[in-house]
Amino acid sequence: MEQRFIQLFDVYTHGGVSRRDFLDRLRTMAGAAALPGVLAILENNYAQAETVAADDPRLTAADVEIAPGIKGYLASPKTAAGKLGAVMVIHENRGLNPHIRDITRRLALEGFLAFGTDYLSALGGTPADEDKARDMIGTLKPEDITTTSLAVRAALAAKGNGKVGAVGFCWGGGFVNALAVADAGLSAGVAYYGLQPPAADVAKIKAPLLLHYAGLDDRVNAGIKDFEAALKAAGKTYEIHVYDGVNHAFNNDTNSARYDKSAADLAWGRTVAWLKKYLE
């Protein structure tokens, strides 16, 4: 897949152009005949989302209302002995989709109480139409998103062993960073290619942070230098990993244009080890 197509798709997925403009530009770049094939590679294919089956016998998983008005997907291992460390999964700007549900199950198999929050709960929940979900997410206020995260963290702390981490991707990675600023009770954070908080707010962070970035993601990576300088200056516990030659959303295995198995596997191993270190 040509990088220029991926870059255009990244602009589109983050609200920079409408779908009509995106398709018009892509048609001009790729040609009308090639458009359907290129589009099929660029867009998510949720038929590939179940690396862990929804009915996996090792897990208990269901849609629940974790706190008043806040819904999502809760998964845990059936054989757990005692209370578990908990992990909030904060979705991309397409909502609580099949891929994020699968991520939630993967974390449950690693021995965590995992909850994928639907940040569109108050608007009726995540719709099947991804563009509609993105537009709905664009109407959310940052302070309301953080308030939702705080409520979920408190609910999971009560259900588990009291330790709660957060993992987020893209939009969700940015809101892991925002939650770390807002919530001294967060036990650990893992942000995949997430926008950084203002440097002035970094001193408020208490949670150890694991930060994954894609080498080709110029948009998000522009903030790494200042973020790292602020983390160092404030004496925070953190790790930054930049995965060379891969695109934003390299972890999303339902997107064949941007998914990179080597980087995703390496980042996932680091993620699980980080969460086990701070939540168990």
C-alpha positions as CSV (number, residue, x, y, z in Angstrom):
1,M,0.0,0.0,0.0
2,E,1.5,3.4,-1.0
3,Q,2.2,5.6,1.9
4,R,0.4,8.5,0.3
5,F,-2.9,6.5,0.4
6,I,-2.3,5.7,4.1
7,Q,-1.6,9.4,4.9
8,L,-4.8,10.5,3.1
9,F,-6.7,7.8,5.1
10,D,-5.2,9.1,8.3
11,V,-6.4,12.6,7.6
12,Y,-9.9,11.3,6.8
13,T,-10.1,9.0,9.9
14,H,-9.2,12.0,12.1
15,G,-11.8,14.2,10.7
16,G,-9.7,16.3,8.4
17,V,-11.9,15.7,5.3
18,S,-15.4,14.4,4.7
19,R,-15.9,10.9,3.3
20,R,-17.0,12.3,0.0
21,D,-13.8,14.4,-0.3
22,F,-11.7,11.4,0.8
23,L,-13.2,9.2,-1.9
24,D,-12.8,11.9,-4.5
25,R,-9.1,12.4,-3.6
26,L,-8.4,8.6,-3.4
27,R,-10.1,8.1,-6.8
28,T,-7.9,10.7,-8.3
29,M,-4.8,9.2,-6.8
30,A,-5.5,5.5,-7.4
31,G,-7.8,5.6,-10.4
32,A,-11.4,4.7,-10.6
33,A,-10.8,1.1,-11.5
34,A,-8.4,0.5,-8.5
35,L,-10.5,2.4,-6.0
36,P,-12.6,-0.5,-4.6
37,G,-9.5,-2.6,-4.0
38,V,-7.5,0.2,-2.4
39,L,-10.5,1.1,-0.2
40,A,-10.9,-2.5,1.0
41,I,-7.3,-2.5,2.2
42,L,-7.5,0.9,3.9
43,E,-10.7,0.3,5.8
44,N,-11.1,-1.9,8.9
45,N,-12.4,-5.4,8.3
46,Y,-14.1,-6.6,11.5
47,A,-14.4,-10.1,10.1
48,Q,-10.8,-10.3,11.3
49,A,-11.5,-9.0,14.8
50,E,-12.0,-12.1,16.8
51,T,-8.5,-13.3,17.7
52,V,-10.2,-14.4,20.9
53,A,-13.7,-15.7,20.3
54,A,-16.6,-13.9,21.9
55,D,-17.7,-17.2,23.5
56,D,-14.2,-18.4,24.5
57,P,-14.9,-20.9,27.3
58,R,-12.0,-19.5,29.4
59,L,-13.7,-16.2,29.8
60,T,-16.8,-14.5,31.2
61,A,-17.7,-11.6,29.0
62,A,-20.8,-9.4,28.7
63,D,-22.1,-5.9,28.0
64,V,-22.8,-4.2,31.3
65,E,-23.5,-0.8,32.9
66,I,-20.4,-0.3,35.0
67,A,-21.6,3.0,36.5
68,P,-24.8,5.0,36.2
69,G,-25.2,5.8,32.5
70,I,-21.9,4.3,31.5
71,K,-21.9,1.1,29.5
72,G,-19.3,-1.1,28.0
73,Y,-17.9,-4.6,27.7
74,L,-16.6,-6.4,30.8
75,A,-14.4,-9.6,30.5
76,S,-12.5,-11.6,33.1
77,P,-10.9,-15.1,33.3
78,K,-13.2,-17.8,34.7
79,T,-10.5,-19.4,36.8
80,A,-9.4,-16.3,38.6
81,A,-8.5,-17.0,42.3
82,G,-9.2,-13.8,44.2
83,K,-9.6,-10.3,43.0
84,L,-7.8,-9.1,39.9
85,G,-6.0,-6.0,38.8
86,A,-8.3,-4.2,36.4
87,V,-7.7,-2.5,33.0
88,M,-9.7,0.1,31.3
89,V,-9.6,-0.1,27.5
90,I,-10.1,3.3,25.8
91,H,-11.2,3.0,22.2
92,E,-10.2,4.8,19.1
93,N,-12.4,7.5,17.6
94,R,-14.6,4.9,16.1
95,G,-16.1,3.8,19.4
96,L,-16.5,0.4,21.1
97,N,-16.1,-1.7,17.9
98,P,-15.4,-5.4,17.5
99,H,-11.6,-4.8,17.5
100,I,-11.7,-3.1,20.9
101,R,-13.9,-5.8,22.3
102,D,-11.3,-8.3,21.1
103,I,-8.5,-6.3,22.8
104,T,-10.6,-6.4,26.0
105,R,-10.9,-10.2,25.8
106,R,-7.1,-10.5,25.2
107,L,-6.4,-8.6,28.4
108,A,-8.8,-10.8,30.3
109,L,-6.9,-13.9,29.1
110,E,-3.8,-12.3,30.5
111,G,-5.4,-12.4,33.9
112,F,-7.0,-9.0,34.2
113,L,-10.5,-7.7,34.9
114,A,-10.9,-5.8,31.6
115,F,-13.5,-3.2,30.6
116,G,-13.9,-1.6,27.2
117,T,-15.8,1.6,27.9
118,D,-18.3,2.9,25.4
119,Y,-17.7,6.6,25.5
120,L,-20.8,7.1,23.4
121,S,-23.1,5.5,26.0
122,A,-24.9,8.8,26.7
123,L,-25.6,9.2,23.0
124,G,-27.1,5.8,22.6
125,G,-24.0,3.7,22.2
126,T,-21.5,3.1,19.4
127,P,-23.3,2.8,16.0
128,A,-22.3,0.3,13.4
129,D,-21.5,3.2,11.0
130,E,-17.9,4.1,11.7
131,D,-18.2,7.6,10.2
132,K,-21.2,8.3,12.4
133,A,-19.3,7.1,15.4
134,R,-16.4,9.4,14.6
135,D,-18.8,12.3,14.2
136,M,-20.5,11.6,17.5
137,I,-17.2,11.3,19.3
138,G,-16.3,14.7,17.9
139,T,-19.1,16.2,19.9
140,L,-17.9,15.0,23.2
141,K,-16.3,17.5,25.6
142,P,-12.8,16.6,26.9
143,E,-13.9,17.2,30.5
144,D,-16.9,14.8,30.1
145,I,-14.6,12.1,28.7
146,T,-12.3,12.4,31.6
147,T,-15.3,12.4,34.0
148,T,-16.5,9.1,32.4
149,S,-13.0,7.7,32.8
150,L,-12.8,8.6,36.5
151,A,-16.1,6.9,37.1
152,V,-15.0,3.8,35.3
153,R,-11.7,3.7,37.2
154,A,-13.5,4.0,40.5
155,A,-16.0,1.2,39.6
156,L,-13.2,-1.2,38.5
157,A,-11.2,-0.5,41.6
158,A,-14.2,-1.6,43.7
159,K,-14.7,-4.8,41.6
160,G,-11.0,-5.8,41.5
161,N,-8.0,-5.6,43.8
162,G,-8.1,-1.8,43.8
163,K,-5.4,-1.3,41.2
164,V,-6.6,0.0,37.8
165,G,-4.6,0.7,34.7
166,A,-5.7,2.1,31.4
167,V,-4.8,1.2,27.8
168,G,-5.8,3.4,24.9
169,F,-5.3,3.6,21.2
170,C,-5.1,6.8,19.1
171,W,-8.0,8.9,20.4
172,G,-8.0,6.6,23.4
173,G,-4.2,6.9,23.8
174,G,-4.6,10.6,24.2
175,F,-7.2,10.1,26.8
176,V,-5.0,7.7,28.8
177,N,-2.6,10.6,29.0
178,A,-5.3,13.0,30.0
179,L,-6.6,10.5,32.7
180,A,-3.1,10.2,34.1
181,V,-3.0,13.9,34.6
182,A,-6.5,14.0,36.1
183,D,-6.5,10.9,38.3
184,A,-3.9,10.3,41.0
185,G,-5.5,7.0,41.7
186,L,-4.6,5.5,38.3
187,S,-2.1,2.7,38.8
188,A,-0.6,2.5,35.3
189,G,-1.2,3.8,31.8
190,V,-0.3,2.5,28.4
191,A,-0.9,4.9,25.4
192,Y,-0.6,3.7,21.8
193,Y,0.1,6.7,19.5
194,G,-1.8,9.1,21.7
195,L,-1.6,12.9,21.7
196,Q,0.4,14.2,24.6
197,P,-1.0,16.5,27.4
198,P,0.3,20.0,27.9
199,A,3.8,20.0,29.3
200,A,2.6,22.2,32.2
201,D,0.2,19.4,33.3
202,V,2.8,16.6,33.4
203,A,3.8,17.3,37.0
204,K,0.3,16.1,38.1
205,I,0.9,12.6,36.7
206,K,1.3,9.8,39.3
207,A,0.9,6.7,37.2
208,P,3.8,5.1,35.5
209,L,3.4,5.5,31.7
210,L,4.3,3.2,28.8
211,L,4.1,5.2,25.6
212,H,4.1,3.5,22.1
213,Y,4.6,5.5,19.0
214,A,4.7,4.7,15.3
215,G,7.8,5.8,13.4
216,L,5.9,7.2,10.4
217,D,3.3,9.0,12.5
218,D,4.5,12.6,12.1
219,R,1.3,14.1,13.4
220,V,1.4,12.5,16.8
221,N,5.2,12.3,17.1
222,A,5.6,16.0,16.9
223,G,4.7,16.1,20.6
224,I,7.1,13.5,21.9
225,K,10.1,15.7,22.5
226,D,8.3,18.2,24.8
227,F,6.4,15.4,26.6
228,E,9.5,13.4,27.3
229,A,11.4,16.5,28.5
230,A,8.5,17.3,30.9
231,L,8.4,13.7,32.2
232,K,12.1,13.8,32.8
233,A,12.1,17.1,34.5
234,A,9.3,16.0,36.8
235,G,11.0,12.7,37.7
236,K,8.1,10.6,36.4
237,T,8.3,6.8,35.7
238,Y,7.9,6.2,32.0
239,E,9.1,4.3,29.0
240,I,8.9,5.5,25.4
241,H,9.1,3.2,22.4
242,V,9.1,4.3,18.8
243,Y,8.6,1.5,16.3
244,D,10.5,2.5,13.2
245,G,8.9,2.2,9.7
246,V,5.3,1.6,10.9
247,N,2.2,3.6,10.7
248,H,-0.3,5.1,13.2
249,A,-2.7,2.3,14.2
250,F,0.0,-0.4,13.7
251,N,-1.7,-2.4,16.5
252,N,-5.1,-2.7,14.7
253,D,-5.1,-6.1,13.1
254,T,-8.4,-5.4,11.3
255,N,-6.6,-2.9,9.1
256,S,-4.3,-4.6,6.7
257,A,-2.8,-1.3,5.3
258,R,-1.5,-0.1,8.7
259,Y,-1.2,-3.2,10.8
260,D,2.4,-4.4,11.5
261,K,2.5,-7.7,13.2
262,S,6.1,-7.4,14.5
263,A,5.6,-4.0,16.0
264,A,2.2,-5.0,17.4
265,D,3.5,-8.2,19.0
266,L,6.5,-6.4,20.6
267,A,4.3,-3.6,21.9
268,W,1.7,-6.0,23.2
269,G,4.3,-8.0,25.1
270,R,5.6,-4.8,26.7
271,T,2.1,-3.7,27.5
272,V,1.2,-6.9,29.3
273,A,4.5,-6.9,31.3
274,W,3.9,-3.3,32.3
275,L,0.4,-3.9,33.5
276,K,1.4,-7.1,35.4
277,K,4.2,-5.1,37.1
278,Y,2.0,-2.4,38.4
279,L,-1.4,-4.0,38.8
280,E,-0.8,-7.4,40.3
